[in-house]
Amino acid sequence: MMKTWLCAIGATLLLALALAGCRQEGNDPSPGSTGEQQETAAQSDALRGMLRGRLGELQLVRSDTMNSGEVSIVLAFRQAAQDAAGEELKLVTDFEYAYPVQAFELVIGSTGREGTHFSLPQREALPAGAYRVDIVEQRVILSYSDRDGMKNGLEYLLLAMVEADESALKSSFADALLERGLRRYDSFVLSNAFVDGMKLPASADTPCIGLSDPGSTVSALLYDGETLLREVTAQADADGTWSLSLPAETEADRLLFAVNGANMERFTGISWAGSILGSPSGDMRIYINGVEQPVFESDAGLQVIASQSSPGETLQVTVEYPFRNVVVRPLSAGVEPQTESGRVSFQVEQLPAKLSVEFDGDPTDSVQLFLYGYDPEPVPQPREGLLYFPPGEYHYEENIVLSFDQTVYLAEGALLHARFEATGAENIAILGRGIIDTYAFPVETRMLNFTECKNITLRDFSLIGPRSWMVVLVDCDDCLLDGVNVIGTAINSDGVDIVGSRNVTVQSGFFRNNDDCIAIKSWGRDVQNVRICGNVFWNDLYGNGLEIGYETRCESISDIVFEDNDIIHVIQGATMSIHLGDRASVSNVRFRDIRVEDSDGLLVEMFIRETNYSQDAERGHIRDVTIEDIQIVGGQLGGIAITGYDAEHRVEEVSVSGITYLGEPLLTFPQELLTLNAHTANIRYEGSLISE
């Protein structure tokens, strides 16, 4: 009996020959090969001679110990072989009682159960990515170390079985794997979160990044139908990272990625656009340093996102629009616009800057500018768990579910129609200067929904257009929202809902919402240590500016700080509020250094009462609240209303001080604007008791 075997490690095939008990090893033959290598190649030729032209006689046998992933790989191999050879291959399972033994077989797998399988060798230790082929009379037996070894071995056998172009066979096997949700090389990662039907910019190359085996060749191929228009290649470095620039091919409608000639990813229905964002539909034009800016146009007006092109650059903003007067908010930014004949201009040196340019006293007639400093690394380093959206437009029908250690990076110029969610995950982040837009989705769509997660970082991107709560943190810990812009104009479009969460910071953002800009509440878990600092807030018709409540179904909501915030508009609700409708004890709350530019509602509202949102039978308490250094720089002076529920459920220990109105300190608060009831205690204004 002649016995030969072959072993492959990684992407390199090591051919081994066992003849009359003697083993010889070598590589695939090439000009100048040694005699030993040529002899090994001759043995490989013998294997091809044994298999080719006889596929109709060959029975495929798989081990019954395979898992579902391994079975899918075998099915992909069978499909590729049948498609290439035009003959059907019979596939059976190697099982003790049902296995129909044939003389001419290709047996795939190994066993640890001695004596129960006629054809399978005992499992032996093979290096990672390795396989072994044994020929026993008319039976070819493939054993392997892991999934990579299995795919390596099956590809080798496919090349031996079928007379066809080698690259075409490899691609056929890779395509059959893709149809089953598998890849030829498990090590390949395309970090770009591309999707069918995407639009890529025609004005610049698109960066593509990812991971693969060190030294492997990664190719991006652009097609018009079946016509190849362009191929771009890159080689993975010693760390396995690769990057390439995808040129704009405006005729292309299909994109394919391949590794060493094997297809990995493919995308259809792609198109190319001069600009992902467009010009305004009306009369307004926005320029930065003389360059007209693309805009996102929504029910909230126009939004422009721009960055310095070099470090230290001053941004010269010009807006062309027929107007009578203009204001740039927040006023604390100190922007002094210059105006003449339908043009307003100003400089911005301190970045980042979040500005609202508003015309003729109508906030809806406005443009919001989200301006950033120079970004020295606009393309992130590829790594496991990275989803990278380069400039372009992408639409995801299903929610994108994030898991442990995942990062989403939205490049400036990326427009993403998607919703994100995560449950029980840790170390997740959404970063970058792109836009997430959900105007395309149905009513009652939450944009970012996190439940029982830890270590969440959200930074710099813009969320625009939902019809429900926008950023939702339910029972989460250690969350940072830094520089995020949240624009929602439909009713119920809360900006950030902090629900039963702890150690949360929201800073340096811009929020315009047609419900609560910030809402801190609970559905059962205590809330602790929340910081809302350095933001710009715009509250439309519904909801409140800075809100604790209404749902307060927990034992304690404590250690809450609202500090150094600009509130540029509150149309109807309260500017600062605590609305307690359930059993919680709300305590140690600080509102300080708040600048209010335009508020038509109450300045402060605190109450304990049963509401439409109440579910607890018992009411709670509000105590230890400080309101200090509140600068009302425009609009009307809103009232202060503080009311408890009953003698056992009171609002107490509230201190109000440092309120100024239009630059003048209010040493006493107007009585006609002050509402207290009998269920309050120790309420002080400028140190004096106004409720005992």
N, C-alpha and C positions, 0 to 999 in steps of 0.2 A: 504494500500500500504506500502510495506516495503522499506525503503531507507537506503542504506549503503554507506559510502564513505571512501576513503583511500588517505592519503597525504604523499608524500616523499620529504624530504629536503636533498639536496646534495646526497651523496651516501648512506645515512641511510634511511630506510623505516620506516615511522611512520604510523601504521595501526590505523584507527579510525572507530568506529562502531556507527551508529545512528539507534537505534531500538526503536520504539514507542516513538520517540522524545527524547531519552536519548543517549548522546555521551559518549563513553569510548575510551581511547587511550592506546597504548602499542607498544612494539617492537615485531619482529618476535619471535616465541616461541623457547625456548631452554630448556635443562634439568634444572629443578628447577624454571621454569617460574611461575609467579603468576597466579591465576585463571583468573584475568582480561585479561592478555596477551594470555592465552590459549583460552579464548572466542573469542578474536580478530583473532587468528589463525584459529579457527573453521570457522569464517565468511569468511576468505580468502579461506579455503577449499571449502566453498559453492560456491564461485566464480569459482573455478576450476571445480567443479562438473557441474556448469551451462554451461561452455564453451567447455569442452573437448568432443571430438567425434562428435561435431555438427558444425565444421567449414564450411562444405558444405552448411549449412543453413544460416550461418552468413553473413550479409551484412555490409561491412565497409563503413562508411559515414564520409567524411571529411568536415570541414567548408570551405565555398567558400571564406572566408576572409584570408585564409592562403597565405603566401608568397611562393616563389619558393623553398626556403630552407626547409620550413616546409613540403611542398608537397613531396620533396625528402626523408625526414625522414619517412613519412607515406609509401611511396613506398618501402623503405628498410625494414620496419616492415612487410609489406605484403609479400615481397619476402621471408624473413626469416621464417615467419609462414607457407607459402606454401611449402617451401623446407623441413621443419621439419615435417609437417603433411601429405604431399603428397596430399593435396586437394587445389582446387582453391578458392580464396576469391574474391568475387565481391566487387568492389570499386566504389562508386558514390560520387557526390558532393551535399552537403546540400544546395539546392537553392530553393527559394520560389516557382518557377513555374515548375521546372523540377525534384524535389526530389521524387523518387519513394519509399514512406514509406513502410517499412516492420515491422513485429512484432519483429523479432529477429535481433538486430543490435548492432554494436559497433560503437559509434559516437565519433569522435575525434575533439575537438576544443571547442570554445565558441563564443558568439556573443555579440555585444553591441547594436543590433537592436531588441528591444523588439517586439514580436508578429510576426516576419517575418520567424522565423525558428521553426519548430515544436519541434525538439528534443534538441537543444543546450541550455545549461543553460546560464544565464547572466554571463559575465566575472566578476570575482571577484579578489580581491587582494590576491595573494599567494606569499609566500617568494621565493627568488631566488632558482631555481633548484627544485621547488615543483610541485606536481600534485595532482589531486583529481579524484577519481573514484566514480560515482554515479550509483546505480542499480535501475532502475525504471521498475518494471515488467520484461519484457524480453529485456530491452534495457540497455546496459552498456555505460556510458558516461564518457569520459576522458577529463578533462580540465587541464590546466597547466599554469605556470607562464612565461616560456621562453623556449628556445630550449633545454636547459639542462633538465628542468622539463618535456618537451615533451618526450625526449628520455628515461628518468627515468621511466615515466609512461608506455610507450610502451614496454619497456623491462619487467616491472612487468607483464603486460598483456600477453606478449609472454610466460612467464614462467607459467602463469595460463592457457593458452589456449592449450599448447602442452605437451604431455607426452614424455619427453626426458631428457637427461643429462643437468643439469643447465648450466654448463660451456660451453657445446657445443652449447646450444641455445644462450647464450650471445655472443659467438664468431661468430655464424651465423648472428646475427643482426649486429654486428660490421663489418663483412665482407661486408654485403649488403650496409651498409653506406659507406664503403671505395670505393666500386664500383661507388658510386655517388659523390666521392670527399669529403665525410664528415667523421667525426670521432665520435665515441661513446662518448668520453669525450672531449669537446671543450677545456678544460683546459690543455690537454696533448700537449706538445711540445717536439719533438725530435730535439735538436739543431744540431746534426750531419747531415750534408748535404749529406746523403747517396744517392746512385742512383743504379738502376739496372745495372748489368754487372761490378760493381766495383771490384778492386783487393785490398785485405787487406793484411797486412804484416804477414807472417808466423813466423817471428822472435820475435814478441812481442805481448802482449795484445793490443787491441784497446780500448781506452777510449770512453765511450758514456755518454753524458750528456743531461739534459733537464729539463722540468717543468711538474708538474702534481698537482692534488689536494693534500694538505698536508695529509700525512699518507697513501696515496694510494700506492699500490704495482706495480712496473714496472718490466716487465720481458722481457729479450731478449732470443729468442729461435733460435737455429741453426739446420737446417734440411739438410739431404741428401735425396733429393726427398721428400717422405712423412715420412721418418724416423727421429724422433727427436734424435739429437746427444747430445745437451747440452742446459740447461736452466740456466740462470743467473738472479737473481732478486735483486732489490734494493727498498728501501722505501723512498718516498719523505719526506723531513724534514718539519719543521713547516713553512718554507718559500715556500714550494712546489718544491724545487730543488732536483734533484736526479742525481746520477752518478753510473756507473758500468763499470767493465772491461770485455770486450768481448774476451774470449780466442781464440787463433788460432785453428780452427777445419778445417784442410786442406781438409777433405772430404765433408765439407758443401758446398751447392750451393744455399741455401735459408736462409734468415734472417727475423725474425718476431719480432715485439715489441707489447706487450700487457699491458693493465692496468686493474688490478683486474680481469684478465681472459678474457677481451674483446680486440680483435685484433685492433691495432692502425695503424701500418705501416708494410709493407712487401717489401722485395727486393729479386729479383731473379737473377740467372746467376752470382752470386758472385764467386770469386775464391781467392786463396791465393798464395802469391809470397814470395820467400825468401828475395828479395829486390825489392822495387819498381823501384829504379834506378839501373842501371847495371854497369858492369865493362867496361872499354874502349875496343873498338873493335881492337885497334892497340897495340903498344908496351908500351904505357905509363901506369904507375901505380902510384897512389897518396896515401900517407900514412899520417895520422895525429896521433902523439903520438903512432906510431907503428901499427895503425889499418888502413887497406886498406879502402879507401873511395869509396862509389858508386858515379857515375858521371852521369850527363845529357850530352849526346853527340848530338851536333847539327852542322849545317853548320858553326857556329862560333867557333868550337872547342869543348873543354870540360869545363863544369862548375861543381864546387864542392861547396856544402854548408855544413858548419860544425859549431858547437858551443862548448864552454867549457863544460866539464862534471861536473866541480865544480868551485866555485868562485876563481878567481885569478890564475887559471891554465894557464901555458905557453903552447902554441900550437907549437909543433915541426913538421914542414912540411918536408916531404921527397918525391921527385919525382924521379922515376926510368925511364930512357929514354935514348937511345943512342943519344948523342949530342956532339957538339964541343964547343959551348958557350951558355950562358944563361943570360937573364936579367929579373929582377923582377920590374915591373912597378906598380904604379907610382914611379919614383925615389925619390920623396919627402918622401916616406914611410921609406926610410933609410934601407931597407932590404939588407943585405950583404950575398948572398948565398955562401955556401961551396960546392965545386964540387970535385968529384973523380969517375973515372971509371963508367960513365953512371948513376951517382946519384947526385942530387942536394938537399941540405937541408938548412933550415934556421928556426929561431924561430920568433914567432909573440907574442908580449906581449900586444901591444896596440890594443884594440878591440872596436868597429868593425873594420875590415880591408877589403878593396876591392883591390885585387891584380891580376895582370896578369903575369904569368910566361911564357916567350917566348924564343924559342930556335932557334939558328943559324940564327938570323936576319930575321926570317920569322914570322910575327905576326899571321898568320893562323895556325902555328905550336905551339899551346899554350894551357894553361889551366887557367881559371879564378877561383880564390878562393874567395868566399864570406864567411868571417869568423866572428862569433859573440861571444859575451860574454855569460856567464852562464844565463840561463833562469829559475828563481825559480818557475815560474808558466806556464809551457808549455801547460796546459789545461785551457781555460778561464772559468770564472763562467757563468753558463747558465743564460740567460735572454731573454725576448721577443725581437725578431728581430735579434737574433744571428744565423748565419750559420757557423757551425764548421766543418772543414775538418780535421779529424785526419790523421795520416800517412796512405797512401793508394793511389790508382790511380782511378780517377773519370772522366767520359766523359759525358758532357752535349751537346746535339745536338743544343738545342735552347739557345738563350742568357739568362743569368740570369739577371733578372730585379730587381734592388734595389729600395726601396722606403724609406720613412722617418724613421730615427732612426734605420737603419739596419747596422749590422757589420758582415763582413766576416772574419773568422779567419782561416788561412792556417798554420797548424802545420808543423814544420820541418819534412820532409819525405812525405809530401802530394804533389802529382802531379795531377794537375787539368787541363783537356782539356776543356776549357770553355771561353766564352766571357761575359763581364759584360756591362750593360748599365743602365742609370738612367736619368730621365727627370723631372725637377722641384722638386727634392727631397732635403731634408736637413738632416744634421747629419748622413752621411754615411761613412763607413770606410772599408778598406780591409787591414788586418794586418797579421803578422806571417811570418815565414821563409820558407814557401813552394814555389812551382813553379806553375805558370800558363803558359801553353804551347799551342800554336795554330798551330803547324805544321800540325795537322790533318785537319784543316779547309781549305776551298777553297781560291783562290786568292782574294785579296781585302777584307780582313777581319780585322776590327778594334777590338782591344782586350778590352780596357776599354774606354767606350764612355759616357761622362757625358755632359748633356745639361741643362743649366739654374738651376744648383744645387748650394747649399750653404753648407759650412762646410764639406768639403771632406778631409778625412785623408787616405793616402796610405803609408804603412810602411813595410819595411824589405823584402817583398817577391820579387821573381824574375819573370819577364815576358820574355819569350823566344819564338821566332819563327814566328812572324806574317808576312804577306805579304802586310800590309798596316800600317797606323798610329797606334801607340801602345797605348799611353795614350793621350786621347783627351778631353780637357776641353773647352767647347763652352759656352760662356756667363755665366761662373760660378764665384762665389765669395768665398773667404776665403778657400783656398785649400792648403794642405800640403802634399808634397811627401818627405818622410824621409827614407833614406836608401834603396830605391827601386832600383833593378837591372834590366836593360832593354836591352835585346839582340835581335837584328833583323838584318838579313843579306840580305834579299831580297830587291830589289829596292822599294823605297817609304816607308820603315819601319822607319819613323820618331820616335824618342824616346818619346818626350813629345811635343804636340802641344797645346799651350796656346792661345786660339782663343777668343778674345773679353772678356777676364776674368780679374778679379781684385783681389788683395791681395793673390798672389800665391807665395809659397816658394817651391823650389826644392833643397834638401840638402842631402849630405852624400850618394849619389847614385853612381852606376856604369852604364854607358851607352855605348853600342856599337851598332851603327846603320848604315845601308847602305842608309842613307839620313840624314836630319838634326837631330842632337842629341837633340837640343832644338830649337823649332821654335815658335816665338811670333808673332801673326798675328791677324787679325780681319775680320769678315764678316759683320760688321755693328755697333758693340758696342765698345765703347772706352775701351782701356786697360790701367790699372794703377797699380803701386806698385807690381812689380814682382821681386823676389830675387832668384838667381841661385847661390848657395854657397856650397863649400866643396865637389864637385863631381869629379869623374873621367870620362873623355869623350874619346871615340874612334870613329872617323868618317871614314867610309869606302869610297868606290869609289864615291858615289853620295852624294849630299847635302853639308852641312856645319857643322862646330862644334857648335858655339854659334850664332844663327841666329835670327834676327828680319826681318820678311817678308816671302814670297813675298806678300801674300794677305794682304793689308793694307787699307781695305775699311771702314774707320771710321774717326772721326774728330781728335782723339788724341791717341797716344801710348806714355806713359810717365812714369817716375820714374821706370826705369829698371836697375837692378844691377846684374852684373856677377862678382863674387868675390871669391877668394881663391879656384880656380878650377885647376885640372890637366888635360891637354889635351895630351894624350899619343900617339895618331895617328890621323892625318888628311891626307888622301891619295891623295885627289885632290882638294876639295873645299876650301873655305876660313875658316880660324881658327875663326875669329870674323867678323861678317857681319851685315850690315843693308841694305836690298834690298827693296826699296820703289817703288811700282808699281802703287799705287792708291793715294787717296787724303789726307791721314793721315798726321798730323804733328807729327813727332817722335822727342821727346825731353827728356832731363834729363836722359841720358843713361850713365852708368858707367861700364867700363871693368877694373878691377884692381886685382892685385895679381893673375895673371894667369901664370901657368907654362906650357910651351910648349916643349914636348920631341921629337916629330917627325911629321913635317908638310911639305908636298910637295906643298901646295897651297899658296895663298896669306895669309899674316898674318892678314891684315885688308882689307875689301872691303866694301865701302859704295857707293851706287848710288841711283839716282832718275831717273827712265826711264819707258817707257811702256814695259811691259813684256808679255809673253804668259798667265800670270795669271791675268793681269790687267782687271778690269771691269769698274772702274770709268773713266769718260772723263777727269778729271782734275788730275794733279799730286800734290804731297804734298811737305813737307819740312822736312829736318833733321837739328836739331840744338841742341847745348849744349850737346856734347858728350865728355866724358873724358876716355882716355886710359892711364893707368899708372901701373907701376911696372909689366911689362911683362917680364918674364924670359924665354928665349929660351935656353934650356939646351941641345939640341941635334937636329940633322937634319939640314936642310938648313934654311937660313934666308929668309922668305917670304916677298913679297913686300907689300906696302900700296897703295891702289887705292881709291881715293875719287873723285866722279864726280857728279855734279848736273844736272838738266834737262834744265833749262833756267834761265833768269835773275830774274824771279819771283818765281822760285822753286829751291832753292839753298841748298847746304850743308854748314852750317856755325857754328862758335863757337865750333870748335873741338880742344881739347888739348891732345897731345901725349907726354908722359914723362916716364922716368925710364925704358926704354927697355934695357935689357942686352942680349948679345949673347955669349954663351959658357963661361959665367962668366964675360965677359967684357962689361962695359957700352957703349952703342951707343949714344955718345953725339950729333952726327949728323947722319942722316939716309942717306944711299947711294942713290944718285940722280937717278941712273939707276933702283932702285927698288921703286921709288916714282912716282905715277901718280896722277896728279890733272888736272881738266879742268877749264874753265873760269867761271863756275857757282858754285864756292866755295868762301867762305869768312871767314876771321879770323881763318885760320887753323894754329895752333901753334905746333912746335916740340921743346921740352925742353924750352918753353917760347918764342921762336923766331917765328915770323910770317913766314910761308912758302907759304901762300896764303892770299892776302889782299882782 
